């Protein structure tokens, strides 16, 4: 279970005191002035504000923690709070909800409201001080009159809700049916105990010995570690036993081939990590697991175990959780000019580096010389692509960032545009994390519309002209134009007449050509000579001996036909 899922909805409050700050009829009342909350949990702050009856309306209201150049930065617009901040304002009550709390969220939060009255601005000060911490639990042991009886109590530096449920561990194994903040029982002199708050199992207290300083226990140096992809990480623990330790190794239940069989954990040195894993024993009782060339699939929980002749530390107690994240290029400052952009970029990871690291910057896939810090300053032109990586781990670079590409504009319908119809212009551009679209018409200063789609209904001839789509984000801007020609109704009729005339003129030559071809064919058929077969028939008559006889006979036949007529 992830930490964010495990602690969803868990809120911790400390010192709920109503405080009113203000003069005359202006003021803010905070329900709490100090709040202590666990990392990964959710916190709620609330206030009630007031203003004179002469004020007609409140134009803006927000929570803030930072002031830059005398400007109050809305918490929703602060880097790192995106998606984690929610306001809930009803009438004159306004609450702030922050989820997935981090140690960096520890700060003083204030509420500000602005009215329509000149000078009608007010800040509730002092605000609410939030302290975000690990549960920071301690299992406290106290003796009783009986020699082997012990009373245990789970203590937190933050005040916990009265109905909180607890989890107890004995020698790393969970004790069933124990949900109270206290636990009493008979114990063995080699036992160790630990406790956790339900929903925060990833942050148990360090195991404590009930009798001597030496007992069976494992204490991890860090409960959670975040590292960048391609880097290296050291995961350490201290361990001890009342008996002689015979074997020990590191394992990961999630990454073991046999993770479904907890009784057979896999030594990471003998697993798929071979070649990237090293176990260091710098001093007695301390072990360090070093993993190099980290990948995102290395994100898992890592445990240490040991065995003696009669005891085996098999931990259901959480180990060290490793999270591996990829680098990201973050824009910290930018100034957009007509032809280029002056930018300040940061090679960012959600993990804080454990040591000073060297970076490599790439511009259009070419290494930028002379820059090895996490920051990059320079001019960026349209089409430029920027990325970063850790030095020596260039194959694990960040995803590239770039300004908006040259947009393309499509017109629907694509046929001629007639008065009274509806026309839709659509603008598209490849823009990296997102872009704003604005439409302009030439010779007009004010924008016509915003968004990727611009629709003109009941279009008229005066709407004809050049329209441009400008796409812009914090990394640059680009623009493309399209020309619209709107035909008036009369113009449409004229165009139809012209089309008909052209069609007629094109058909006349075709008709004449067709007639000429038919006439030629007819003439050819009437002037065609007799077939040679007729001559053969004449030649075959036996009664004529020569040509003169044939001619005389033909003449005689003709005279007989005339007499009959």
C-alpha positions, 0 to 999 in steps of 0.5 A: 500500500502506498503512503498516500493511500494509507494516510488518506484523510488522516488529519492532526490538529494541535492547539485549537484556539480562536484568535481574532486579528483586525481593527474596527470592522475588519478582521480574521478569526482562525480556528487554530493557530498551530497544527502538527501533522504527519507527512503524507497526511491531510490537513484542514485550516479554517477561518472566518473573516469580517468587513464593514457594512459599507463594502458591497462585495468581496472580489477575491479571497485566498490563502498564501504563505509567500510574498514576492516583490510585495505581491501575495502569491495564491497558494494554488499558484505556488510550485509544489502545491499543484493538485494538493490544495483545495479552498472551500468558501461559504459566505464568510467562512473559508477553509484550506485543505492540503493533501499529501503533506511534505516536510517542505509544507511546514510554514505559516499560512495566512488568509487574505481577502480583497473587496471592491472598496478602495483600500479594502484589503485585509490579511489575517496576521499572525496566521496558522503555523503548520509543522509537518513531521514523521510520526516520530513515535517512541516505544517507552518501557517501564518496569513493574513489581514483577521481574519479567512484566513490562508496561509499554506506551507508544508516544508521539511528538504530535498530539494524536486523535483520541480514537487512533488505533495502534500496531505493536511489533515483537521482534519485528513480528506484528502482535495481533489484536493489540490496538491500544497506545499501551501494551503490557505483558511478560517478556523475554530478556532478548525481546525488542518492541516497536509501535506504529499508528494505524494508517502510518505503518511505514513510520514505526518507532525504532525497536527498543530492548525491554531488558538489556542494551543488546537484544534482537533488533534491526534499526533502519537509518532511513525509513524512506529514500528518494533517488534520481534515475541513473544515480546510486543509493545507500540503504543502511541499518544497524542490527544486534542480537543477544545470540551469535549471528550466523548469517545475514543479508538484504532482501526485497519482498516485492522484487524477490522471485519468491515474494509470495513465500515470505519464509524464503526471502531472496538474497539480493546479491544472488538475484537479478540485481547481480552486478549492481548491488554491493553490501558494505560492512564498514563497522560491526553491527552496521550493514549498507546495501548499495545499488547503482544505475537505479531504474524506476523498477528499483522502487520497492521496500528493502529489508535486512534479516539475520539468523542465529542458532535458535532465532531468525529476524523475519520482519513484518516491520517495514524496512526502507522504502526506496522511490526512484524518479526521473529528472524533469526540466522545470521553468523557473523564470522566462521572458518572451521576446518577439523572436526568442525567449530568455529562460532560466531552467532547472534540472529538477527531481522530486528527490532531494540529492544526497550529495552535490551532483554534476549535471549535463544539459542538452540543446537540440540533442547537442551537449551544452558545454560549460554548464554542470549545475542544475540550473541553465540560463540562456536564449531559447528560439522557437523549435529548440529542444532542451533536456538534462541528465546526471553527469555519467548517466546521460542515458537516463535524461529527462523528457525534453521540453520545447515551446509551441510548434508552428500551429496549423489552422483548419476551416470547416466547412472547407468549401466556399463560405456563404453569408448566413452560414456558420464557420469553425476555425480549429487551431492545433499545435504540438506544445510541451506541459500545455499552451494557450490559444488566442485568435486575432483578426488583422487590423484589430487590436483586441483578440476575437476569441480564446481556445483552440476552436473559434466559431463564427455564426451567421457570418457576413461579408464584412467578416472576410479577412486574415485570422491568426491563431497565436499559441503561447506557453511559458516556453515560447509562442508561435502564430499562423494565419488563414484567410476567409472570403465570405461571398454575399448572396448576390455574389453567389447567384452571379457565380452560379450563372458564370458556372452555368455559362462555362459549362455550356461553352465547354459542352458546345465544342464537345457536341460539334465534335460528336456530330462531326465524328458521326457524319464522317463515319456515315460517309465512310460507310457509303463509299466503301467498295464491293467485296472481293467475294462478288467478283469471285462469284462472277468469275465462277459462272461457266456459261461465259467464256470471256468478258465480251460475252459477259457484257452482251449478256448483261446488256440483254438482261437490262433491256428485258427488264425495261420491256417488262416495265 
